Amino acid sequence: MRICGWADVLDQADRVLLARVDEAAAAGEDSPLQNMLALMDVAQRAAARGDLRVAATSATGALSVTCSAIGRRAAHMILPGAVRPSAAL
């Protein structure tokens, strides 16, 4: 029985991430996931070397960057029929 290691997990995550970014690009969309690609690649290579500290730091950084990008996009979105907070006063 083969046990899946961190390098394997991060490699799979990198592949899924790349596929999602490619799907967004094919649809003509700009994906905030694009920001994660480089850091996830660093994380996967570090895990393959056995350097889990760098792998964890890079993976955490990738998530932080992406969450920030998604938050900035969400802050500018107004749903149809929604009232802006300043207009409600």
C-alpha positions as CSV (number, residue, x, y, z in Angstrom):
1,M,0.0,0.0,0.0
2,R,1.4,3.4,-1.0
3,I,1.0,6.3,1.3
4,C,0.4,9.6,-0.3
5,G,2.9,12.2,0.8
6,W,2.7,16.0,0.9
7,A,4.5,16.3,-2.4
8,D,1.8,14.1,-4.0
9,V,-1.0,16.1,-2.4
10,L,0.4,19.4,-3.5
11,D,1.1,18.0,-7.0
12,Q,-2.5,17.1,-7.4
13,A,-3.6,20.5,-6.0
14,D,-1.3,22.2,-8.5
15,R,-2.8,20.2,-11.4
16,V,-6.4,21.0,-10.4
17,L,-5.5,24.7,-9.9
18,L,-3.9,24.8,-13.4
19,A,-6.9,23.2,-14.9
20,R,-9.3,25.8,-13.3
21,V,-7.1,28.7,-14.4
22,D,-7.1,27.3,-18.0
23,E,-10.9,26.9,-17.9
24,A,-11.3,30.5,-16.8
25,A,-8.9,31.7,-19.5
26,A,-10.8,29.7,-22.2
27,A,-14.0,31.4,-21.0
28,G,-12.3,34.8,-21.3
29,E,-12.3,35.3,-17.5
30,D,-9.6,36.6,-15.3
31,S,-9.1,34.1,-12.5
32,P,-7.9,35.1,-9.0
33,L,-6.5,31.6,-8.9
34,Q,-3.8,32.7,-11.3
35,N,-2.0,34.3,-8.3
36,M,-1.7,30.9,-6.6
37,L,0.1,29.1,-9.4
38,A,3.7,30.1,-8.7
39,L,3.4,29.7,-4.9
40,M,1.8,26.3,-5.2
41,D,4.6,25.2,-7.6
42,V,7.2,26.3,-5.0
43,A,5.2,24.4,-2.3
44,Q,5.1,21.2,-4.3
45,R,8.8,21.3,-5.2
46,A,9.8,22.1,-1.6
47,A,7.6,19.1,-0.3
48,A,9.3,16.9,-2.9
49,R,12.7,17.8,-1.4
50,G,11.3,17.1,2.1
51,D,11.3,20.8,3.1
52,L,7.9,20.9,4.7
53,R,8.5,24.3,6.3
54,V,8.9,26.0,3.0
55,A,6.1,23.9,1.5
56,A,3.7,25.0,4.2
57,T,4.7,28.6,4.1
58,S,4.3,28.7,0.3
59,A,0.9,26.9,0.3
60,T,-0.3,29.2,3.1
61,G,0.9,32.3,1.2
62,A,-0.9,31.1,-1.9
63,L,-4.1,30.8,-0.1
64,S,-3.7,34.2,1.6
65,V,-3.0,35.9,-1.8
66,T,-6.0,34.3,-3.4
67,C,-8.4,35.1,-0.5
68,S,-7.3,38.7,-0.6
69,A,-7.9,38.9,-4.4
70,I,-11.3,37.3,-4.0
71,G,-12.2,39.7,-1.2
72,R,-11.2,42.7,-3.2
73,R,-13.4,41.5,-6.1
74,A,-16.3,40.8,-3.8
75,A,-16.1,44.3,-2.2
76,H,-16.8,45.8,-5.6
77,M,-19.7,43.6,-6.5
78,I,-23.2,44.7,-5.8
79,L,-26.0,42.1,-6.3
80,P,-29.1,43.1,-8.4
81,G,-31.6,44.7,-6.1
82,A,-29.1,45.2,-3.3
83,V,-28.8,48.5,-1.5
84,R,-25.4,50.0,-1.0
85,P,-24.7,50.5,2.8
86,S,-24.2,54.3,2.3
87,A,-27.6,54.5,0.5
88,A,-29.4,52.8,3.4
89,L,-28.6,55.7,5.8
